[in-house]
Amino acid sequence: MDASVTLAWIHEDERTPAINAIARRVAKEGFLVPALWSSEIANSLLMAMHRKRMSQAGVDEALALMRRMPIKFDYTGHELTWRVILPMATHYKLTVYDATYLELAVRHQIPLATLDKELIQAARAEGLTVLP
């Protein structure tokens, strides 16, 4: 699950039935994320607070929710950044951040939950199931 799905889940005005279904699934089954996911989420919450989209209480609530979720972090990806992820980003015209999610899903042969159109296309080209 990439940051786009996580943030759509956190922000009530971005939730859809598909996002809610993913939230229920990951709450039950857990999810695997690259180590950079926590930095992306933290930065997005900080920006939401700076833009007055969320209060400190809202950020604290979102963080409490994340701590309760069965999240498994993959720390292997950083070893693959230059050798695998950068070429993958170049090939699919993705950011290195998005290619990190793609590489993780490919390596583990797991579905990828994303709202990013370019990442969806790359994941499908790699034969992955894409959620939602």
VEXKOLRO-713427 format. One record per residue: x, y, z of N, C-alpha, C, O in turn. Coordinates in steps of 0.1 Angstrom, whole numbers, padded with zeros to 4 digits, always signed. Example, Ala and Ser with C-alpha at 12.3 -4.5 7.8 and 13.67 -1.06 7.14 Angstrom:
! VEXKOLRO-713427
+0132-0057+0078+0123-0045+0078+0132-0033+0078+0142-0033+0085
+0128-0022+0071+0137-0011+0071+0129+0000+0079+0134+0011+0080
! end
This chain:
! VEXKOLRO-713427
+0009-0012+0000+0000+0000+0000+0009+0012+0000+0017+0014+0009
+0007+0021-0010+0015+0033-0010+0009+0044-0002-0002+0043+0003
+0016+0055-0002+0011+0067+0006-0002+0072+0001-0010+0077+0008
-0004+0072-0013-0016+0078-0018-0029+0071-0012-0038+0077-0009
-0028+0058-0011-0040+0050-0005-0041+0053+0010-0052+0055+0015
-0029+0053+0016-0030+0055+0031-0035+0069+0034-0044+0071+0043
-0031+0079+0026-0036+0093+0029-0051+0094+0025-0058+0102+0032
-0055+0087+0015-0070+0088+0011-0078+0081+0023-0089+0085+0025
-0072+0072+0029-0078+0065+0040-0079+0074+0053-0089+0074+0060
-0068+0082+0055-0067+0091+0066-0077+0102+0065-0083+0106+0075
-0077+0108+0053-0086+0120+0051-0100+0116+0047-0102+0110+0036
-0109+0119+0056-0123+0114+0054-0129+0119+0041-0136+0111+0034
-0125+0131+0036-0131+0136+0024-0125+0129+0011-0130+0131+0000
-0115+0121+0013-0110+0113+0002-0114+0098+0002-0110+0091-0008
-0120+0094+0012-0124+0080+0013-0135+0077+0003-0144+0084+0000
-0133+0065-0003-0143+0059-0012-0146+0045-0008-0139+0040+0001
-0157+0039-0013-0159+0025-0009-0147+0016-0012-0144+0007-0004
-0140+0019-0023-0128+0010-0026-0117+0013-0015-0110+0003-0011
-0115+0025-0011-0105+0028-0001-0109+0022+0012-0100+0016+0019
-0121+0022+0016-0126+0016+0028-0124+0001+0028-0121-0005+0038
-0126-0005+0016-0125-0020+0014-0110-0023+0016-0107-0033+0023
-0101-0015+0011-0087-0018+0013-0083-0016+0028-0076-0024+0033
-0089-0006+0034-0086-0004+0049-0090-0016+0057-0083-0020+0066
-0102-0021+0054-0107-0033+0061-0097-0045+0058-0094-0053+0067
-0093-0047+0046-0085-0058+0042-0071-0057+0049-0066-0067+0055
-0065-0045+0049-0052-0044+0056-0053-0045+0071-0043-0049+0077
-0064-0040+0076-0065-0041+0091-0066-0056+0095-0061-0059+0106
-0072-0064+0086-0073-0078+0089-0060-0086+0086-0056-0094+0093
-0055-0083+0074-0043-0091+0069-0030-0085+0071-0020-0092+0070
-0029-0072+0074-0017-0065+0075-0012-0060+0061-0018-0063+0051
-0001-0053+0061+0004-0048+0048+0019-0045+0050+0024-0042+0060
+0026-0047+0038+0040-0045+0037+0043-0032+0030+0037-0029+0020
+0052-0024+0036+0055-0011+0030+0071-0010+0031+0077-0015+0039
+0076-0002+0021+0090+0001+0022+0093+0011+0033+0084+0018+0038
+0105+0011+0038+0108+0020+0049+0105+0035+0047+0101+0042+0056
+0105+0039+0034+0102+0053+0032+0088+0057+0034+0085+0069+0035
+0079+0047+0035+0065+0050+0037+0062+0058+0049+0054+0068+0048
+0069+0055+0060+0066+0063+0072+0070+0078+0071+0063+0087+0076
+0081+0080+0063+0085+0094+0061+0075+0101+0052+0072+0113+0054
+0070+0094+0042+0060+0100+0033+0048+0104+0040+0042+0115+0038
+0043+0095+0049+0031+0097+0057+0033+0109+0066+0025+0118+0067
+0044+0109+0074+0047+0119+0083+0048+0133+0076+0043+0143+0081
+0055+0133+0065+0056+0146+0057+0042+0151+0053+0039+0163+0053
+0034+0142+0048+0020+0145+0043+0012+0151+0054+0004+0160+0053
+0013+0144+0066+0005+0149+0077+0010+0163+0082+0002+0171+0085
+0023+0165+0082+0029+0178+0085+0024+0189+0075+0020+0200+0079
+0024+0186+0062+0019+0195+0052+0004+0198+0054+0000+0209+0052
-0004+0187+0057-0018+0189+0060-0020+0199+0071-0030+0207+0071
-0012+0197+0082-0013+0206+0093-0009+0221+0089-0016+0230+0093
+0002+0222+0082+0006+0235+0078-0004+0242+0069-0006+0254+0070
-0011+0234+0061-0021+0240+0052-0035+0241+0059-0045+0244+0052
-0035+0238+0072-0048+0239+0080-0058+0229+0075-0070+0231+0078
-0054+0218+0069-0063+0208+0065-0065+0198+0077-0076+0192+0078
-0055+0197+0086-0056+0189+0098-0051+0197+0110-0042+0205+0108
-0057+0194+0121-0052+0200+0134-0041+0190+0139-0040+0179+0135
-0035+0195+0150-0025+0186+0157-0032+0174+0162-0027+0163+0162
-0045+0176+0167-0052+0165+0172-0056+0155+0161-0055+0143+0163
-0058+0160+0149-0061+0151+0138-0049+0143+0134-0050+0131+0131
-0037+0150+0134-0024+0143+0131-0022+0132+0142-0018+0121+0138
-0024+0136+0154-0022+0126+0165-0031+0114+0163-0027+0102+0166
-0044+0116+0160-0053+0106+0157-0049+0097+0146-0050+0084+0147
-0044+0103+0135-0040+0095+0123-0027+0086+0127-0027+0075+0123
-0018+0092+0135-0007+0084+0139-0010+0073+0149-0005+0062+0148
-0020+0075+0157-0025+0065+0166-0031+0053+0158-0029+0042+0161
-0038+0057+0147-0044+0047+0139-0033+0039+0132-0034+0027+0131
-0023+0046+0127-0012+0039+0120-0005+0029+0130-0001+0018+0126
-0003+0033+0142+0004+0025+0152-0005+0012+0155+0001+0002+0159
-0018+0013+0154-0026+0001+0156-0027-0009+0144-0031-0020+0146
-0023-0004+0133-0024-0012+0121-0012-0022+0120-0001-0020+0125
-0015-0034+0115-0005-0044+0114+0005-0042+0102+0004-0048+0091
+0013-0032+0104+0023-0028+0093+0036-0035+0095+0041-0036+0106
+0041-0040+0084+0054-0047+0083+0063-0038+0074+0059-0036+0063
+0074-0034+0079+0083-0026+0072+0094-0034+0065+0099-0044+0071
+0096-0031+0052+0107-0038+0045+0119-0028+0044+0118-0017+0039
+0130-0033+0050+0142-0024+0051+0152-0029+0040+0163-0024+0040
+0149-0038+0032+0158-0044+0022+0159-0034+0010+0169-0034+0004
+0148-0027+0007+0148-0019-0005+0159-0009-0007+0164-0007-0018
+0164-0004+0004+0175+0006+0003+0187+0000-0003+0195+0008-0009
+0189-0013-0001+0201-0019-0008+0199-0021-0023+0209-0023-0030
+0187-0019-0027+0184-0021-0041+0182-0008-0049+0179-0008-0061
+0183+0003-0042+0179+0016-0048+0187+0018-0061+0180+0021-0071
+0200+0017-0061+0207+0021-0073+0207+0010-0083+0207+0012-0095
+0207-0003-0079+0209-0014-0088+0195-0019-0094+0195-0023-0106
+0184-0017-0087+0171-0022-0092+0161-0011-0093+0154-0010-0103
+0159-0003-0083+0148+0006-0082+0150+0018-0092+0141+0022-0099
+0163+0024-0093+0165+0035-0102+0163+0030-0116+0156+0037-0124
+0168+0019-0121+0165+0014-0134+0150+0012-0137+0145+0015-0148
+0143+0007-0126+0129+0005-0128+0121+0018-0129+0112+0019-0137
+0126+0028-0121+0120+0041-0122+0122+0047-0136+0113+0053-0142
+0134+0045-0141+0138+0050-0155+0129+0044-0165+0124+0050-0174
+0128+0030-0164+0121+0023-0174+0106+0027-0175+0100+0028-0186
+0100+0028-0163+0086+0031-0163+0082+0046-0161+0071+0050-0160
+0093+0055-0161+0091+0069-0160+0084+0073-0147+0074+0080-0146
+0088+0066-0136+0083+0068-0122+0093+0076-0114+0105+0077-0118
+0088+0082-0103+0097+0087-0093+0104+0075-0086+0099+0064-0087
+0116+0077-0081+0122+0066-0073+0114+0062-0062+0113+0050-0058
+0106+0071-0056+0097+0067-0045+0087+0057-0049+0085+0047-0043
+0080+0060-0061+0070+0052-0066+0076+0038-0070+0070+0028-0068
+0088+0039-0076+0094+0026-0081+0098+0018-0069+0099+0005-0070
+0100+0024-0057+0103+0016-0045+0091+0007-0041+0093-0004-0037
+0079+0013-0042+0067+0005-0039+0065-0006-0050+0062-0017-0047
+0068-0003-0062+0067-0012-0073+0077-0024-0071+0073-0036-0072
+0089-0021-0068+0099-0031-0066+0095-0040-0055+0097-0052-0056
+0090-0035-0044+0086-0043-0032+0075-0053-0036+0076-0064-0033
+0065-0048-0043+0054-0056-0048+0059-0067-0057+0054-0078-0056
+0068-0063-0066+0073-0073-0076+0081-0084-0069+0079-0096-0071
+0090-0079-0060+0099-0089-0053+0091-0099-0044+0094-0110-0043
+0080-0094-0038+0072-0103-0030+0060-0109-0037+0053-0117-0031
+0058-0105-0049+0046-0109-0057+0033-0108-0049+0026-0117-0047
+0031-0095-0045+0019-0092-0038+0012-0081-0045+0018-0073-0053
-0001-0079-0043-0009-0068-0049-0003-0055-0044+0002-0053-0034
-0005-0045-0053-0001-0031-0050-0013-0022-0049-0021-0021-0058
-0015-0016-0038-0026-0006-0036-0021+0008-0038-0012+0013-0031
-0026+0014-0049-0021+0028-0052-0032+0035-0060-0041+0029-0066
-0032+0048-0059-0041+0057-0067-0033+0064-0078-0039+0071-0086
-0020+0062-0078-0011+0068-0088-0013+0062-0102-0010+0050-0103
-0017+0069-0112-0019+0064-0125-0007+0057-0132-0008+0047-0137
+0004+0064-0131+0016+0059-0137+0021+0046-0130+0025+0036-0136
+0020+0046-0117+0023+0034-0109+0014+0022-0112+0018+0011-0112
+0001+0025-0114-0009+0015-0117-0004+0009-0131-0004-0004-0132
-0001+0017-0141+0003+0012-0154+0016+0003-0153+0016-0008-0159
+0025+0008-0145+0038+0000-0143+0035-0013-0136+0040-0024-0140
+0027-0013-0126+0024-0025-0118+0017-0035-0127+0020-0047-0127
+0007-0031-0135+0000-0040-0145+0010-0045-0155+0009-0057-0159
+0019-0037-0160+0030-0042-0169+0038-0052-0163+0044-0061-0170
+0040-0052-0150+0048-0062-0143+0039-0074-0139+0044-0083-0133
+0027-0074-0143+0018-0085-0140+0012-0086-0126+0008-0096-0121
+0012-0074-0119+0007-0074-0105-0008-0071-0105-0013-0064-0114
-0014-0075-0095-0028-0071-0092-0027-0057-0085-0019-0055-0077
-0036-0048-0090-0036-0035-0085-0049-0032-0077-0060-0035-0082
-0048-0027-0065-0059-0023-0057-0060-0008-0057-0049-0002-0057
-0071-0001-0056-0085-0007-0056-0088-0011-0069-0099-0016-0072
! end
